[in-house]
Amino acid sequence: MDLTPIIPADRQVIDSYGRESFRVSGVAHEGAILVFPDATEAWSAHGPDDVTAESLAPVIAHGEIEILLVGLGRRMAPVAADLRARLRAAGIVMDVMDTGAACRTYNVLLAEGRRVAAALLPAG
């Protein structure tokens, strides 16, 4: 029995993650990335302290995102309450977790047709 979620071919699926890189829909990406259902781009963040409204501005500008998963490497760290409030004002709920969990959760939510994005730091 195949339990692989069915995801439309034009969607960005996170294939794998590692210490310094990611593979998204067959394309390798070095360093931190932002993954949207329709595109993947480099992210300016280098560590948890770089998770700011400024660094996440592309998520707000993208539009139509309702859930933002933030993968902070191997461990979670607190994120400023004002950042959560700013995203919430834009209609986006942020969930912070380790990068592996964020990758897996992103793929599941994408398969469910949810409007999800992921901001991912390498698992370093």
Phi and psi in radians as a Rosetta constraint file:
Dihedral C 1 N 2 CA 2 C 2 CIRCULARHARMONIC -1.536 0.35
Dihedral N 2 CA 2 C 2 N 3 CIRCULARHARMONIC 2.098 0.35
Dihedral C 2 N 3 CA 3 C 3 CIRCULARHARMONIC -1.829 0.35
Dihedral N 3 CA 3 C 3 N 4 CIRCULARHARMONIC 0.150 0.35
Dihedral C 3 N 4 CA 4 C 4 CIRCULARHARMONIC -1.188 0.35
Dihedral N 4 CA 4 C 4 N 5 CIRCULARHARMONIC 2.239 0.35
Dihedral C 4 N 5 CA 5 C 5 CIRCULARHARMONIC -1.130 0.35
Dihedral N 5 CA 5 C 5 N 6 CIRCULARHARMONIC 2.541 0.35
Dihedral C 5 N 6 CA 6 C 6 CIRCULARHARMONIC -1.540 0.35
Dihedral N 6 CA 6 C 6 N 7 CIRCULARHARMONIC 2.032 0.35
Dihedral C 6 N 7 CA 7 C 7 CIRCULARHARMONIC -2.124 0.35
Dihedral N 7 CA 7 C 7 N 8 CIRCULARHARMONIC 2.295 0.35
Dihedral C 7 N 8 CA 8 C 8 CIRCULARHARMONIC -0.947 0.35
Dihedral N 8 CA 8 C 8 N 9 CIRCULARHARMONIC 2.544 0.35
Dihedral C 8 N 9 CA 9 C 9 CIRCULARHARMONIC -1.087 0.35
Dihedral N 9 CA 9 C 9 N 10 CIRCULARHARMONIC -0.431 0.35
Dihedral C 9 N 10 CA 10 C 10 CIRCULARHARMONIC -1.513 0.35
Dihedral N 10 CA 10 C 10 N 11 CIRCULARHARMONIC 0.121 0.35
Dihedral C 10 N 11 CA 11 C 11 CIRCULARHARMONIC -1.670 0.35
Dihedral N 11 CA 11 C 11 N 12 CIRCULARHARMONIC 2.636 0.35
Dihedral C 11 N 12 CA 12 C 12 CIRCULARHARMONIC -1.496 0.35
Dihedral N 12 CA 12 C 12 N 13 CIRCULARHARMONIC 1.926 0.35
Dihedral C 12 N 13 CA 13 C 13 CIRCULARHARMONIC -1.858 0.35
Dihedral N 13 CA 13 C 13 N 14 CIRCULARHARMONIC 2.317 0.35
Dihedral C 13 N 14 CA 14 C 14 CIRCULARHARMONIC -1.425 0.35
Dihedral N 14 CA 14 C 14 N 15 CIRCULARHARMONIC 1.939 0.35
Dihedral C 14 N 15 CA 15 C 15 CIRCULARHARMONIC -1.412 0.35
Dihedral N 15 CA 15 C 15 N 16 CIRCULARHARMONIC -0.731 0.35
Dihedral C 15 N 16 CA 16 C 16 CIRCULARHARMONIC -2.826 0.35
Dihedral N 16 CA 16 C 16 N 17 CIRCULARHARMONIC 2.866 0.35
Dihedral C 16 N 17 CA 17 C 17 CIRCULARHARMONIC -2.458 0.35
Dihedral N 17 CA 17 C 17 N 18 CIRCULARHARMONIC 2.737 0.35
Dihedral C 17 N 18 CA 18 C 18 CIRCULARHARMONIC -2.621 0.35
Dihedral N 18 CA 18 C 18 N 19 CIRCULARHARMONIC -2.881 0.35
Dihedral C 18 N 19 CA 19 C 19 CIRCULARHARMONIC -1.098 0.35
Dihedral N 19 CA 19 C 19 N 20 CIRCULARHARMONIC -0.611 0.35
Dihedral C 19 N 20 CA 20 C 20 CIRCULARHARMONIC -2.298 0.35
Dihedral N 20 CA 20 C 20 N 21 CIRCULARHARMONIC -0.045 0.35
Dihedral C 20 N 21 CA 21 C 21 CIRCULARHARMONIC -2.622 0.35
Dihedral N 21 CA 21 C 21 N 22 CIRCULARHARMONIC 3.017 0.35
Dihedral C 21 N 22 CA 22 C 22 CIRCULARHARMONIC -2.390 0.35
Dihedral N 22 CA 22 C 22 N 23 CIRCULARHARMONIC 2.755 0.35
Dihedral C 22 N 23 CA 23 C 23 CIRCULARHARMONIC -2.173 0.35
Dihedral N 23 CA 23 C 23 N 24 CIRCULARHARMONIC 2.108 0.35
Dihedral C 23 N 24 CA 24 C 24 CIRCULARHARMONIC -2.175 0.35
Dihedral N 24 CA 24 C 24 N 25 CIRCULARHARMONIC 2.086 0.35
Dihedral C 24 N 25 CA 25 C 25 CIRCULARHARMONIC 0.845 0.35
Dihedral N 25 CA 25 C 25 N 26 CIRCULARHARMONIC 0.759 0.35
Dihedral C 25 N 26 CA 26 C 26 CIRCULARHARMONIC 1.445 0.35
Dihedral N 26 CA 26 C 26 N 27 CIRCULARHARMONIC 0.006 0.35
Dihedral C 26 N 27 CA 27 C 27 CIRCULARHARMONIC -1.922 0.35
Dihedral N 27 CA 27 C 27 N 28 CIRCULARHARMONIC 2.278 0.35
Dihedral C 27 N 28 CA 28 C 28 CIRCULARHARMONIC -1.410 0.35
Dihedral N 28 CA 28 C 28 N 29 CIRCULARHARMONIC 2.441 0.35
Dihedral C 28 N 29 CA 29 C 29 CIRCULARHARMONIC -2.318 0.35
Dihedral N 29 CA 29 C 29 N 30 CIRCULARHARMONIC 2.226 0.35
Dihedral C 29 N 30 CA 30 C 30 CIRCULARHARMONIC -1.589 0.35
Dihedral N 30 CA 30 C 30 N 31 CIRCULARHARMONIC 2.454 0.35
Dihedral C 30 N 31 CA 31 C 31 CIRCULARHARMONIC 1.347 0.35
Dihedral N 31 CA 31 C 31 N 32 CIRCULARHARMONIC -2.936 0.35
Dihedral C 31 N 32 CA 32 C 32 CIRCULARHARMONIC -1.202 0.35
Dihedral N 32 CA 32 C 32 N 33 CIRCULARHARMONIC 2.530 0.35
Dihedral C 32 N 33 CA 33 C 33 CIRCULARHARMONIC -2.416 0.35
Dihedral N 33 CA 33 C 33 N 34 CIRCULARHARMONIC 2.756 0.35
Dihedral C 33 N 34 CA 34 C 34 CIRCULARHARMONIC -1.937 0.35
Dihedral N 34 CA 34 C 34 N 35 CIRCULARHARMONIC 2.202 0.35
Dihedral C 34 N 35 CA 35 C 35 CIRCULARHARMONIC -2.002 0.35
Dihedral N 35 CA 35 C 35 N 36 CIRCULARHARMONIC 2.133 0.35
Dihedral C 35 N 36 CA 36 C 36 CIRCULARHARMONIC -1.949 0.35
Dihedral N 36 CA 36 C 36 N 37 CIRCULARHARMONIC 2.857 0.35
Dihedral C 36 N 37 CA 37 C 37 CIRCULARHARMONIC -0.990 0.35
Dihedral N 37 CA 37 C 37 N 38 CIRCULARHARMONIC -0.507 0.35
Dihedral C 37 N 38 CA 38 C 38 CIRCULARHARMONIC -1.982 0.35
Dihedral N 38 CA 38 C 38 N 39 CIRCULARHARMONIC -0.009 0.35
Dihedral C 38 N 39 CA 39 C 39 CIRCULARHARMONIC -2.852 0.35
Dihedral N 39 CA 39 C 39 N 40 CIRCULARHARMONIC 2.724 0.35
Dihedral C 39 N 40 CA 40 C 40 CIRCULARHARMONIC -2.272 0.35
Dihedral N 40 CA 40 C 40 N 41 CIRCULARHARMONIC 2.365 0.35
Dihedral C 40 N 41 CA 41 C 41 CIRCULARHARMONIC -2.471 0.35
Dihedral N 41 CA 41 C 41 N 42 CIRCULARHARMONIC 2.792 0.35
Dihedral C 41 N 42 CA 42 C 42 CIRCULARHARMONIC -1.117 0.35
Dihedral N 42 CA 42 C 42 N 43 CIRCULARHARMONIC 2.573 0.35
Dihedral C 42 N 43 CA 43 C 43 CIRCULARHARMONIC -2.049 0.35
Dihedral N 43 CA 43 C 43 N 44 CIRCULARHARMONIC 2.419 0.35
Dihedral C 43 N 44 CA 44 C 44 CIRCULARHARMONIC -1.295 0.35
Dihedral N 44 CA 44 C 44 N 45 CIRCULARHARMONIC -0.152 0.35
Dihedral C 44 N 45 CA 45 C 45 CIRCULARHARMONIC -1.264 0.35
Dihedral N 45 CA 45 C 45 N 46 CIRCULARHARMONIC 2.521 0.35
Dihedral C 45 N 46 CA 46 C 46 CIRCULARHARMONIC -2.083 0.35
Dihedral N 46 CA 46 C 46 N 47 CIRCULARHARMONIC -0.261 0.35
Dihedral C 46 N 47 CA 47 C 47 CIRCULARHARMONIC -2.881 0.35
Dihedral N 47 CA 47 C 47 N 48 CIRCULARHARMONIC 3.053 0.35
Dihedral C 47 N 48 CA 48 C 48 CIRCULARHARMONIC -0.954 0.35
Dihedral N 48 CA 48 C 48 N 49 CIRCULARHARMONIC -0.568 0.35
Dihedral C 48 N 49 CA 49 C 49 CIRCULARHARMONIC -1.184 0.35
Dihedral N 49 CA 49 C 49 N 50 CIRCULARHARMONIC -0.293 0.35
Dihedral C 49 N 50 CA 50 C 50 CIRCULARHARMONIC -1.558 0.35
Dihedral N 50 CA 50 C 50 N 51 CIRCULARHARMONIC 0.032 0.35
Dihedral C 50 N 51 CA 51 C 51 CIRCULARHARMONIC -1.448 0.35
Dihedral N 51 CA 51 C 51 N 52 CIRCULARHARMONIC 1.610 0.35
Dihedral C 51 N 52 CA 52 C 52 CIRCULARHARMONIC -2.266 0.35
Dihedral N 52 CA 52 C 52 N 53 CIRCULARHARMONIC 2.957 0.35
Dihedral C 52 N 53 CA 53 C 53 CIRCULARHARMONIC -1.047 0.35
Dihedral N 53 CA 53 C 53 N 54 CIRCULARHARMONIC -0.646 0.35
Dihedral C 53 N 54 CA 54 C 54 CIRCULARHARMONIC -1.146 0.35
Dihedral N 54 CA 54 C 54 N 55 CIRCULARHARMONIC -0.804 0.35
Dihedral C 54 N 55 CA 55 C 55 CIRCULARHARMONIC -1.232 0.35
Dihedral N 55 CA 55 C 55 N 56 CIRCULARHARMONIC -0.416 0.35
Dihedral C 55 N 56 CA 56 C 56 CIRCULARHARMONIC -1.701 0.35
Dihedral N 56 CA 56 C 56 N 57 CIRCULARHARMONIC 0.106 0.35
Dihedral C 56 N 57 CA 57 C 57 CIRCULARHARMONIC -0.950 0.35
Dihedral N 57 CA 57 C 57 N 58 CIRCULARHARMONIC -0.645 0.35
Dihedral C 57 N 58 CA 58 C 58 CIRCULARHARMONIC -1.068 0.35
Dihedral N 58 CA 58 C 58 N 59 CIRCULARHARMONIC -0.487 0.35
Dihedral C 58 N 59 CA 59 C 59 CIRCULARHARMONIC -1.206 0.35
Dihedral N 59 CA 59 C 59 N 60 CIRCULARHARMONIC -0.785 0.35
Dihedral C 59 N 60 CA 60 C 60 CIRCULARHARMONIC -1.139 0.35
Dihedral N 60 CA 60 C 60 N 61 CIRCULARHARMONIC -0.751 0.35
Dihedral C 60 N 61 CA 61 C 61 CIRCULARHARMONIC -1.179 0.35
Dihedral N 61 CA 61 C 61 N 62 CIRCULARHARMONIC -0.481 0.35
Dihedral C 61 N 62 CA 62 C 62 CIRCULARHARMONIC -1.043 0.35
Dihedral N 62 CA 62 C 62 N 63 CIRCULARHARMONIC -0.674 0.35
Dihedral C 62 N 63 CA 63 C 63 CIRCULARHARMONIC 1.391 0.35
Dihedral N 63 CA 63 C 63 N 64 CIRCULARHARMONIC 2.754 0.35
Dihedral C 63 N 64 CA 64 C 64 CIRCULARHARMONIC 1.090 0.35
Dihedral N 64 CA 64 C 64 N 65 CIRCULARHARMONIC 0.203 0.35
Dihedral C 64 N 65 CA 65 C 65 CIRCULARHARMONIC -1.637 0.35
Dihedral N 65 CA 65 C 65 N 66 CIRCULARHARMONIC 2.266 0.35
Dihedral C 65 N 66 CA 66 C 66 CIRCULARHARMONIC -1.936 0.35
Dihedral N 66 CA 66 C 66 N 67 CIRCULARHARMONIC -0.363 0.35
Dihedral C 66 N 67 CA 67 C 67 CIRCULARHARMONIC -2.315 0.35
Dihedral N 67 CA 67 C 67 N 68 CIRCULARHARMONIC 2.248 0.35
Dihedral C 67 N 68 CA 68 C 68 CIRCULARHARMONIC -2.035 0.35
Dihedral N 68 CA 68 C 68 N 69 CIRCULARHARMONIC 2.067 0.35
Dihedral C 68 N 69 CA 69 C 69 CIRCULARHARMONIC -1.683 0.35
Dihedral N 69 CA 69 C 69 N 70 CIRCULARHARMONIC 2.222 0.35
Dihedral C 69 N 70 CA 70 C 70 CIRCULARHARMONIC -1.967 0.35
Dihedral N 70 CA 70 C 70 N 71 CIRCULARHARMONIC 2.034 0.35
Dihedral C 70 N 71 CA 71 C 71 CIRCULARHARMONIC -1.741 0.35
Dihedral N 71 CA 71 C 71 N 72 CIRCULARHARMONIC 2.034 0.35
Dihedral C 71 N 72 CA 72 C 72 CIRCULARHARMONIC -1.775 0.35
Dihedral N 72 CA 72 C 72 N 73 CIRCULARHARMONIC 0.597 0.35
Dihedral C 72 N 73 CA 73 C 73 CIRCULARHARMONIC 1.530 0.35
Dihedral N 73 CA 73 C 73 N 74 CIRCULARHARMONIC -2.401 0.35
Dihedral C 73 N 74 CA 74 C 74 CIRCULARHARMONIC -1.429 0.35
Dihedral N 74 CA 74 C 74 N 75 CIRCULARHARMONIC -0.353 0.35
Dihedral C 74 N 75 CA 75 C 75 CIRCULARHARMONIC -2.353 0.35
Dihedral N 75 CA 75 C 75 N 76 CIRCULARHARMONIC 2.697 0.35
Dihedral C 75 N 76 CA 76 C 76 CIRCULARHARMONIC -1.458 0.35
Dihedral N 76 CA 76 C 76 N 77 CIRCULARHARMONIC 2.750 0.35
Dihedral C 76 N 77 CA 77 C 77 CIRCULARHARMONIC -2.527 0.35
Dihedral N 77 CA 77 C 77 N 78 CIRCULARHARMONIC 2.716 0.35
Dihedral C 77 N 78 CA 78 C 78 CIRCULARHARMONIC -1.191 0.35
Dihedral N 78 CA 78 C 78 N 79 CIRCULARHARMONIC 2.616 0.35
Dihedral C 78 N 79 CA 79 C 79 CIRCULARHARMONIC -2.081 0.35
Dihedral N 79 CA 79 C 79 N 80 CIRCULARHARMONIC 2.464 0.35
Dihedral C 79 N 80 CA 80 C 80 CIRCULARHARMONIC -0.981 0.35
Dihedral N 80 CA 80 C 80 N 81 CIRCULARHARMONIC 2.383 0.35
Dihedral C 80 N 81 CA 81 C 81 CIRCULARHARMONIC -1.070 0.35
Dihedral N 81 CA 81 C 81 N 82 CIRCULARHARMONIC -0.609 0.35
Dihedral C 81 N 82 CA 82 C 82 CIRCULARHARMONIC -1.171 0.35
Dihedral N 82 CA 82 C 82 N 83 CIRCULARHARMONIC -0.525 0.35
Dihedral C 82 N 83 CA 83 C 83 CIRCULARHARMONIC -1.172 0.35
Dihedral N 83 CA 83 C 83 N 84 CIRCULARHARMONIC -0.801 0.35
Dihedral C 83 N 84 CA 84 C 84 CIRCULARHARMONIC -1.017 0.35
Dihedral N 84 CA 84 C 84 N 85 CIRCULARHARMONIC -0.744 0.35
Dihedral C 84 N 85 CA 85 C 85 CIRCULARHARMONIC -1.126 0.35
Dihedral N 85 CA 85 C 85 N 86 CIRCULARHARMONIC -0.716 0.35
Dihedral C 85 N 86 CA 86 C 86 CIRCULARHARMONIC -1.124 0.35
Dihedral N 86 CA 86 C 86 N 87 CIRCULARHARMONIC -0.761 0.35
Dihedral C 86 N 87 CA 87 C 87 CIRCULARHARMONIC -1.135 0.35
Dihedral N 87 CA 87 C 87 N 88 CIRCULARHARMONIC -0.741 0.35
Dihedral C 87 N 88 CA 88 C 88 CIRCULARHARMONIC -1.045 0.35
Dihedral N 88 CA 88 C 88 N 89 CIRCULARHARMONIC -0.681 0.35
Dihedral C 88 N 89 CA 89 C 89 CIRCULARHARMONIC -1.093 0.35
Dihedral N 89 CA 89 C 89 N 90 CIRCULARHARMONIC -0.475 0.35
Dihedral C 89 N 90 CA 90 C 90 CIRCULARHARMONIC -1.549 0.35
Dihedral N 90 CA 90 C 90 N 91 CIRCULARHARMONIC 0.064 0.35
Dihedral C 90 N 91 CA 91 C 91 CIRCULARHARMONIC 1.468 0.35
Dihedral N 91 CA 91 C 91 N 92 CIRCULARHARMONIC 0.337 0.35
Dihedral C 91 N 92 CA 92 C 92 CIRCULARHARMONIC -2.020 0.35
Dihedral N 92 CA 92 C 92 N 93 CIRCULARHARMONIC 2.236 0.35
Dihedral C 92 N 93 CA 93 C 93 CIRCULARHARMONIC -1.686 0.35
Dihedral N 93 CA 93 C 93 N 94 CIRCULARHARMONIC 2.255 0.35
Dihedral C 93 N 94 CA 94 C 94 CIRCULARHARMONIC -1.819 0.35
Dihedral N 94 CA 94 C 94 N 95 CIRCULARHARMONIC 2.371 0.35
Dihedral C 94 N 95 CA 95 C 95 CIRCULARHARMONIC -2.218 0.35
Dihedral N 95 CA 95 C 95 N 96 CIRCULARHARMONIC 2.141 0.35
Dihedral C 95 N 96 CA 96 C 96 CIRCULARHARMONIC -1.795 0.35
Dihedral N 96 CA 96 C 96 N 97 CIRCULARHARMONIC 2.362 0.35
Dihedral C 96 N 97 CA 97 C 97 CIRCULARHARMONIC -2.766 0.35
Dihedral N 97 CA 97 C 97 N 98 CIRCULARHARMONIC -3.127 0.35
Dihedral C 97 N 98 CA 98 C 98 CIRCULARHARMONIC -1.268 0.35
Dihedral N 98 CA 98 C 98 N 99 CIRCULARHARMONIC 2.795 0.35
Dihedral C 98 N 99 CA 99 C 99 CIRCULARHARMONIC -1.070 0.35
Dihedral N 99 CA 99 C 99 N 100 CIRCULARHARMONIC -0.724 0.35
Dihedral C 99 N 100 CA 100 C 100 CIRCULARHARMONIC -1.036 0.35
Dihedral N 100 CA 100 C 100 N 101 CIRCULARHARMONIC -0.806 0.35
Dihedral C 100 N 101 CA 101 C 101 CIRCULARHARMONIC -1.123 0.35
Dihedral N 101 CA 101 C 101 N 102 CIRCULARHARMONIC -0.673 0.35
Dihedral C 101 N 102 CA 102 C 102 CIRCULARHARMONIC -1.121 0.35
Dihedral N 102 CA 102 C 102 N 103 CIRCULARHARMONIC -0.720 0.35
Dihedral C 102 N 103 CA 103 C 103 CIRCULARHARMONIC -1.097 0.35
Dihedral N 103 CA 103 C 103 N 104 CIRCULARHARMONIC -0.840 0.35
Dihedral C 103 N 104 CA 104 C 104 CIRCULARHARMONIC -1.114 0.35
Dihedral N 104 CA 104 C 104 N 105 CIRCULARHARMONIC -0.781 0.35
Dihedral C 104 N 105 CA 105 C 105 CIRCULARHARMONIC -1.129 0.35
Dihedral N 105 CA 105 C 105 N 106 CIRCULARHARMONIC -0.725 0.35
Dihedral C 105 N 106 CA 106 C 106 CIRCULARHARMONIC -0.961 0.35
Dihedral N 106 CA 106 C 106 N 107 CIRCULARHARMONIC -0.878 0.35
Dihedral C 106 N 107 CA 107 C 107 CIRCULARHARMONIC -1.071 0.35
Dihedral N 107 CA 107 C 107 N 108 CIRCULARHARMONIC -0.692 0.35
Dihedral C 107 N 108 CA 108 C 108 CIRCULARHARMONIC -1.138 0.35
Dihedral N 108 CA 108 C 108 N 109 CIRCULARHARMONIC -0.836 0.35
Dihedral C 108 N 109 CA 109 C 109 CIRCULARHARMONIC -1.136 0.35
Dihedral N 109 CA 109 C 109 N 110 CIRCULARHARMONIC -0.637 0.35
Dihedral C 109 N 110 CA 110 C 110 CIRCULARHARMONIC -1.088 0.35
Dihedral N 110 CA 110 C 110 N 111 CIRCULARHARMONIC -0.747 0.35
Dihedral C 110 N 111 CA 111 C 111 CIRCULARHARMONIC -1.115 0.35
Dihedral N 111 CA 111 C 111 N 112 CIRCULARHARMONIC -0.507 0.35
Dihedral C 111 N 112 CA 112 C 112 CIRCULARHARMONIC -1.398 0.35
Dihedral N 112 CA 112 C 112 N 113 CIRCULARHARMONIC -0.053 0.35
Dihedral C 112 N 113 CA 113 C 113 CIRCULARHARMONIC 1.437 0.35
Dihedral N 113 CA 113 C 113 N 114 CIRCULARHARMONIC 0.259 0.35
Dihedral C 113 N 114 CA 114 C 114 CIRCULARHARMONIC -1.312 0.35
Dihedral N 114 CA 114 C 114 N 115 CIRCULARHARMONIC 2.702 0.35
Dihedral C 114 N 115 CA 115 C 115 CIRCULARHARMONIC -1.566 0.35
Dihedral N 115 CA 115 C 115 N 116 CIRCULARHARMONIC 1.500 0.35
Dihedral C 115 N 116 CA 116 C 116 CIRCULARHARMONIC -2.072 0.35
Dihedral N 116 CA 116 C 116 N 117 CIRCULARHARMONIC 2.602 0.35
Dihedral C 116 N 117 CA 117 C 117 CIRCULARHARMONIC -2.361 0.35
Dihedral N 117 CA 117 C 117 N 118 CIRCULARHARMONIC 2.798 0.35
Dihedral C 117 N 118 CA 118 C 118 CIRCULARHARMONIC -2.316 0.35
Dihedral N 118 CA 118 C 118 N 119 CIRCULARHARMONIC 2.336 0.35
Dihedral C 118 N 119 CA 119 C 119 CIRCULARHARMONIC -1.903 0.35
Dihedral N 119 CA 119 C 119 N 120 CIRCULARHARMONIC 1.983 0.35
Dihedral C 119 N 120 CA 120 C 120 CIRCULARHARMONIC -2.160 0.35
Dihedral N 120 CA 120 C 120 N 121 CIRCULARHARMONIC 2.188 0.35
Dihedral C 120 N 121 CA 121 C 121 CIRCULARHARMONIC -1.616 0.35
Dihedral N 121 CA 121 C 121 N 122 CIRCULARHARMONIC 2.500 0.35
Dihedral C 121 N 122 CA 122 C 122 CIRCULARHARMONIC -0.985 0.35
Dihedral N 122 CA 122 C 122 N 123 CIRCULARHARMONIC 2.705 0.35
Dihedral C 122 N 123 CA 123 C 123 CIRCULARHARMONIC -1.243 0.35
Dihedral N 123 CA 123 C 123 N 124 CIRCULARHARMONIC -0.229 0.35
